[in-house]
Amino acid sequence: MRRLAVLSFHTSPLVQPGNGDSGGMNVYVRELVSALAQAGVRCDVFTRAWSSSLAPEVVVEPGFRVVHVQAGPAAEVAKEELPELVPAFTDAVVDHIGGSGDVDAIHANYWLSGVAGHVAKHRLGLPLVSTFHTLARVKAEAEGAELAGRTRARAEAEVIACSDAILANGVEEAAELQRHYDADADRIEVVPPGVDHAFFSPGRRDGARAALGWATPGRISAFGGRRAAQHPVLLFVGRIQPLKGLDVAVATLAELDHPDAELVVVGGPSGPDGSVELARVKAMVESLGLTGRVRFVDPQPHHLLPTWYRAADVVLVPSRSESFGLVALEAAACGRPVVAAAVGGLLTVVDHGRTGFLVDDRRPQAFAGFVAEILADGALAERLGREAAMRAAGYTWSTAAARLRRLYADLSVRRLVRC
């Protein structure tokens, strides 16, 4: 491999996750490309320039460069308007790659980048690897709604049909690609994401709470009052949008027989429904009599999240769908049990009864039952956390990078898949 072109059209690996359209995909691109660069694969990440103050190119580390592509206004653009900007982005990327002459493969992330990558593949004669992160038909099924993004679903199907390799984060996503899009099983590669164990590792709960200023003698806690350091804390980390199920987390707190238990929400509104969802959840908090027991915290820099995980007793991941579930993996790496919805990649990340619990339905009572079990049994909580950390140790970005390095090299000498 000489150089890899990574397409991340609508969101940049330089942007902090947890707000707007920035989330697990940002972490995925940044950490994977960093690991590839350290493995000797030079990578250029192409993303749309969303501000006039951005430098044309940013060298993140040796072998890892972000290229800001002019496509549409140099400003934030509503997600529903982004498809119109893909052709301009595609032309600029093709010109850049063609001018360098040393790119061996294209790796597209999300369907918008996939559309650009599909065109670039044919113009440049390069193999295309696609990671979708979310899929329109899977989301529609999870939400029990009629498929809204028909243009997106058609585009996803076209990209899947012509990709030389389609990456799935786990076996569940691989099955979804085949069931919803008739993907060729021989071209699906299951490559799980990793976690940075230098940051995400087990630590003492009380120490983490002290670091966050919770219940420190003589100080006001993050919740606006002096409380015992032992009070139960549930944690939700992620973007606030209907798909992530924050309303289930709030209702779970209401179901617990722990009047001192609290829920910390780390993240901000995302997508066209994000602000509406945040307002709805806040109204729900008030109607359930939970005012003062639910704390909304702004998105945190990724390297600071381990402290929040360690400060919690249980991490809730009640998503309606998840291609993988990086939050669940990060929590596990920090030695915290996870209570998660039994969907998508969470079925792989959480080992039911061993590292946490999986909930088959969306009833808050079901989530609360497992949370109560963990809070009531210190030995169980310790065992789940210990097993979770051991299981998470097997997920590393260097392992993912090593597998992909071989895949890219292999694809560069194969005959390309034809539409």
Order of alpha helices (4+ residues) and beta strands (2+ residues): beta-alpha-beta-beta-beta-alpha-beta-alpha-beta-alpha-alpha-beta-alpha-beta-alpha-beta-alpha-beta-alpha-beta-alpha-beta-alpha-beta-alpha-beta-alpha-alpha-alpha
